[in-house]
Every structure is written in C-alpha cells, then in structure tokens.
Amino acid sequence: MTDRIVTCSQRPACLIDASIYIFRYYFSLPDNWFSEEGYPTAAVYGFTTFLLNLLESEQPQVIAACYDESLGSCFRNAIYPDYKASRALPDEALAFQLEACREVAELLGISCFGSETYEADDLLGSLVKVLRRSKRPIAVVTRDKDLGQLITREQDYLWHPDFKNTDREAAVATERIYREGVRDKFGVEPEQLVDYLALVGDSIDDIPGVPGLGPKTAQALLNTFGNLREVFAQMDNLHALPIRGAKSLAGKLTTHTEQIALAKQLATIVNDVPLGVTTADLKWRRPDRSGLEAFIGRMGLGGRLLRRAEKALASKH
C-alpha cells in the first residue's frame, strides 16, 4: 500500500518481530565475522545493522523487539504437539547469535521481550494492546503477513523496511500494509483472518486446513457470513452458495469441526500476556555506548560497524 503522511507528533511506535530478521541474516550472510568465543556472528552483524538503519531513519520515540524463545515449549505445543514440528531447534551456534541479537538491541536502548511459553506474535499482540491506549500509530515491523490480524485500526500497519545496502543509512522502497492491504492479501478483513486460517490452515506453522477447502472458498464463506460461528449456524444453506463445491461444504465442515476449532485456537494471537509495561516503559532509551563498543569488539564485527553505530546514534543524547 502507499505510504501515508505521518507528522512528528504521530510518529509510530515500532514493534519489531526480531527473530524473523535474525533468521534472514543467519541464512543469507556469509560467515565473515566471528566472536571471541569462536562462534560465527553474521546474523549479529546483519541484525545490528538493521536496527541501526531503523533507528537512524525513523528516530522512534517508542520501540520494542520481541523474540521467539518458545520453539517446542510454547503453549500451542501442549495443545497440538505437531505445531511447528517441521522447524528444527537452534543449534549451539544459532542459539549464541539469537542471544547476542537480544543483547545488542538492549544496548541500543530497545525494550526486549521473550518467553518460553508465548511466541513473539503473542508478545507483539500484547504490546499492541498496551499501545492502543494511546492514539499513537503502531508499525509492526515484520515480514510475516499473518500478523495482519493485529491491524484493526486505520492508523496501524505492518511494515517490512527494505534497507537496500546494510552499510548505508538511506531507507528505500518499504512495504507498509494497512487494513486494506490485509484484505488485498487475504481477501478478508483483519478481524476475519483467524477464521480464514482456521479453514485453510498455515503450512509454515504446521496448522492443518480443511481438506479440499481452499482460499477462495474460505473467502466466500467469510465474506458472506462474517465469521465461523455464523457459517456453522447457516450449514443448511451452504449448498446454495454460488461457489464451486458448495454442495459438499457442509459435509467437509461437519467432518472437520474439531480440527477447525483447534486450528483457530492455534492461529489466534494472544493479546493478554502479562508483560507489566506501559507505553512509557517502551520509550527508546539512551543507548549504552561503552557497552555497545565492547559488544562490537567481542563479536568481531569491526570498527566500520562501530563508526556506523556512532553515526546512527548521534542524535540520541
């Protein structure tokens, strides 16, 4: 979607889906950097540069980063053991970098959140709920469009910033997805996205969908009836819908009723994780410059990145 003009007083709060970017750099950057302990730190280099670009270009007043620390131990695994079963647990080298990426964010003055019970999505959802008590726009910084269920206000958006050259400050061609962008992507409103995923599933998270029921059918059902509850209330009328396979819809839904309920529970982002914070607690704090210098040295990231950090943080006193 096209960008909207935002004044300084409306500067959005930035909520970062951190792990998705850390993994991106882990798998895309060569191992040109190593810590004093001998671990590769390419993901740390990439993520640190990403944060510096973000801080310099946006100068956010409110910012936080959420990390996935619950792979295999999330409450969803207790409900459905196969949830995200196709994802391998981090090895020692990746675990080291994940921890280092959280450390550098904290040194940069960014509030960080992780949990062994809740996923980053749930932490983001809970922070969105906290921030909605103010009129400040919220930018959920992510590449995961499934987080569109959080975009229920006109001023909020998903944002995947594209910093073309990780060593330059200029931000280019960013993607901002507002409410209408969520609908363009999924064919349903943000408030309907969980019901949509309950029907079609989510292969990335190993959430099963209803066999033989695809996106177009799910869109038609929700656009006609509004939500799953009403879909099930209208089971006797589904055969008359002007969509392919309408006559078999009631049977498919009846057969998979329990699965649909399970998938909906798995796909729903929790927004009441007890984080104990207010908007004031999420303000961008003064970075720890001496700690950051020591960190960059320990991670073997080089003087060039240190100079980059000094430039990015020059306006933060």
Secondary structure by P-SEA (a helix, b strand, c coil): cccccccccccbbbbbccaaaaaaaaaccccccccccccccaaaaaaaaaaaaaaaacccccbbbbbccccccccccccccccccccccccaaaaaaaaaaaaaaaaabbbbbbcccccaaaaaaaaaaaaccccbbbbbcccccccccccccccbbbbbccccccccccccbbbbbcaaaaaaaccccccaaaaaaaacccccccccccccccaaaaaaaaaacccaaaaaaacccccccccccccaaaaaaaaaaaaaaaaaaaaccccccccccccccccccccaaaaaaaaaaaacccaaaaaaaaaaacccc
